[in-house]
């Protein structure tokens, strides 16, 4: 049995939160229960409670208990021109939303990903990922629905830290992130975003820490 705890705190009002997850496995099937601080803040309740069952690389079922909403995920990998194409079919019953995601890897350094929402005319996102010398990653993404580009540039620092920068042209939001994954001390992430549309352009900061226990 594995347990994880994630705590986040943001510079905005009421941005503190905690999430605890307990997972267990039976063969190649995994079961997971997630709870937030809202589950116990006003006495035990179903708020923030979620259940999940998953077989990696095959399927996953998520259940939002308070909203009585199911999300189904089915995964498969096929070969196209001797290259692996990973497909993920996602259906959310509550939102009546169905998405098909696909990722085609040409080699360890180049891949193309696409996401399509069924029932829409042009709700497609196309992303290219390029990895340089296993340390620098550049990801341009084009959203056909919004006719806009998103850009992400990340740099691996040492062996356990990653620094990244993002820019969304549609919303004109710049983001800076620093994440570190350490087995003895857990993981943490510090994110800063700046909305260029706001006159003050005051950065919004979010800090997250997580620990895994067995």
Secondary structure as UniProt FT lines:
FT   STRAND          2..10
FT   TURN            13..14
FT   STRAND          17..26
FT   TURN            27..28
FT   STRAND          29..36
FT   HELIX           37..39
FT   TURN            40..42
FT   TURN            47..48
FT   STRAND          50..55
FT   TURN            56..58
FT   STRAND          59..64
FT   TURN            65..68
FT   STRAND          69..80
FT   TURN            81..82
FT   STRAND          83..92
FT   TURN            93..96
FT   STRAND          97..107
FT   TURN            108..109
FT   STRAND          110..117
FT   TURN            118..119
FT   STRAND          124..132
FT   TURN            133..135
FT   STRAND          136..143
FT   TURN            144..147
FT   STRAND          148..157
FT   TURN            158..160
FT   STRAND          161..168
FT   TURN            169..172
FT   STRAND          173..182
FT   TURN            183..185
FT   STRAND          186..195
FT   TURN            196..197
FT   STRAND          204..213
//
